[in-house]
Amino acid sequence: MSSQHPDHDIVIVGGGSAGCVLAARLTEDGTTRVLLLEAGPATLPEAVAYPPAWPSLAASEAAWGDRTVPQEASGAPVPLPRGKGLGGSSAINAMVFARGHRTSYDAWSAHGAKGWTYDDLLPYFQRTETATSGAPGRGTSGPLTVGPATQPNDVLLACLDGAVETGHRRAVDISGGLEEGFAPVDLNVVAGRRQSAADAYLAPALDRPNLDVVTGATAHRLIFEGTRCVGVEYGADGQTHTARAAAEVVLTAGTIGSASILQRSGIGSDDDLGAAGVDVFHRLPGVGRNLHDHPRANLVYQVQRPVPTPRNNHGEILGLLRSTPDADGPDVQIIFIDIPLPNAVAPVQNGFTIGISPMRPVSRGSLRISSADPYAAPVIDPRYFTAEEDVRAVLSGITTARRIAWSDALATWGIEEISPGLSAVDEKSLAEHARRNFGSYCHPVGTCLMGEDEMSVVDSELRVRGLDGLRVADGSVIPAIPSNNTNATVYAIAERAAELLLRS
Ligand SMILES: Cc1cc2nc3c(=O)[nH]c(=O)nc-3n(C[C@H](O)[C@H](O)[C@H](O)COP(=O)(O)OP(=O)(O)OC[C@H]3O[C@@H](n4cnc5c(N)ncnc54)[C@H](O)[C@@H]3O)c2cc1C
């Protein structure tokens, strides 16, 4: 497809969680002409549909294969998978579906974003989902069918019992954004199969005559007439094409993709663009800054009783906690995982893992393109655990997780801690364990910060500041990461973006 005249009103770049929502919602009226461009394929590996297989997908053709630069905390690069193909990261993720706790959205206004509190987002959260739990405040007729695992793994149920035995609250609905404590979390699994954004939103819209989808289409850069964005230059089948938009271009290429496209188009800071050899078209120093993510440290256990074969997403039960009583909301997540994850101490055949993650990390890093080449890997530096607050939060979570592991509920399983092992008891060794052995929880956000100050990239209506006809509407606009896994929040942002676009 190559065109000089707009065949479409809106061009959406990136067919992941947010892009699928937008493509579906914007074409519901039957009149708005939409083009969705996606770099990856339309058809993904079979394993995508089978929930326990998700860890294998990060190294498949359904992912980009990104790594961070060596991290100050560990001296090593960290794999940072993101999805590539229709559904994007929702097609390879771990299928946990949860809103952040309501308190974590309060920080969104720090740079001036208006109207993005939990209460403001609530109708959009509800619009996304049909929650089988029927819990108060949850959606009842959205495209995503979400609910707790129907047959949770016995070892994870024992962990839940251990949490309650050691004094923690048994939450009713830990996915709803209002509770603290431990509970089975909602999953994007329907009748034993993953439900991605492409399954729930895009597939039912594909037959609409006002929606075109082009896969294998990598956006190179944006096209401007004056300060108005009028289209996208992209590569497909070894050729360069142009897609023009009569109304707007919307970037939904994710936290790594959207900021990279802006930078390749000359939108960013003088330093980043200069280093990549790209001329500055529009100075916006915040592009690529504010990159942050949830790092996750693991405790790995061996047990004598055979752990039942995993049937779901491995992480069916989690808890949200405060690291200190005076925290203004939960800032640590503990997730129970029904396989022993690889660790640096010794291989474990039969066991499980407890993952601990600071939910409101203070560490901030950056993303920048390495060159003007749209196919070159970007330079990703989240600077995990460079803020002491994040180390303190994870230490508090490790102490709590160990108490749960030593509960009577787990004693009957014949449990032994393999990593880090019980020789690590003092804070120094545990902090060292977290800093050296963490991984990404794969929730990067923030590189196109929403706000109204000089570091913000989009305004409160997701319009790129200082330009016309261009919005960003994915995880990259999140100013401060919500205190839970990020996908539910991205869906809500996209639902709201669709409304903003249709209203303008
Ligand atoms: C392995 C993994 C596990 C995760 N587990 C969970 C979980 O259990 N629960 C949870 O809530 N969250 C989880 N997440 C995070 C969650 O999936 C993301 O926050 C969310 O999907 C981000 O949505 P998005 O629309 O911002 O980006 P994405 O869904 O990543 O979509 C971006 C899309 O843009 C495309 N794209 C990028 N660049 C270009 C370009 N130049 N041209 C054209 N297309 C482009 C990509 O191929 C991709 O399809 C996980 C993520 C990963 C990777």
The ligand as a Gaussian input file, in Angstrom:
#p B3LYP/6-31G(d) Opt

LIG

0 1
 C        6.940000     -11.406000      28.773000
 C        5.952000     -10.394000      29.295000
 C        5.165000     -10.720000      30.406000
 C        4.244000      -9.784000      30.890000
 N        3.358000     -10.179000      31.836000
 C        2.326000      -9.360000      32.159000
 C        1.260000      -9.813000      32.971000
 O        1.188000     -10.982000      33.350000
 N        0.279000      -8.935000      33.291000
 C        0.322000      -7.633000      32.886000
 O       -0.562000      -6.864000      33.273000
 N        1.310000      -7.182000      32.091000
 C        2.283000      -8.026000      31.682000
 N        3.230000      -7.600000      30.801000
 C        3.190000      -6.195000      30.355000
 C        2.021000      -5.884000      29.415000
 O        1.790000      -6.943000      28.516000
 C        2.322000      -4.557000      28.710000
 O        2.388000      -3.527000      29.701000
 C        1.304000      -4.153000      27.667000
 O        0.979000      -5.215000      26.802000
 C        1.854000      -2.968000      26.870000
 O        0.936000      -2.615000      25.859000
 P        1.339000      -1.543000      24.741000
 O        0.174000      -1.399000      23.877000
 O        1.901000      -0.342000      25.424000
 O        2.569000      -2.208000      23.962000
 P        2.641000      -3.602000      23.205000
 O        1.538000      -4.496000      23.597000
 O        4.032000      -4.090000      23.402000
 O        2.400000      -3.218000      21.677000
 C        3.290000      -2.494000      20.888000
 C        3.156000      -3.012000      19.458000
 O        3.788000      -2.098000      18.577000
 C        4.525000      -2.817000      17.629000
 N        5.609000      -1.959000      17.158000
 C        6.683000      -1.536000      17.842000
 N        7.443000      -0.759000      17.071000
 C        6.824000      -0.684000      15.879000
 C        7.119000      -0.030000      14.651000
 N        8.230000       0.721000      14.495000
 N        6.258000      -0.149000      13.612000
 C        5.127000      -0.903000      13.731000
 N        4.819000      -1.563000      14.853000
 C        5.649000      -1.446000      15.916000
 C        5.004000      -4.048000      18.386000
 O        5.389000      -5.086000      17.523000
 C        3.811000      -4.370000      19.252000
 O        2.903000      -5.242000      18.608000
 C        4.162000      -8.492000      30.299000
 C        4.954000      -8.177000      29.198000
 C        5.840000      -9.119000      28.675000
 C        6.650000      -8.766000      27.476000

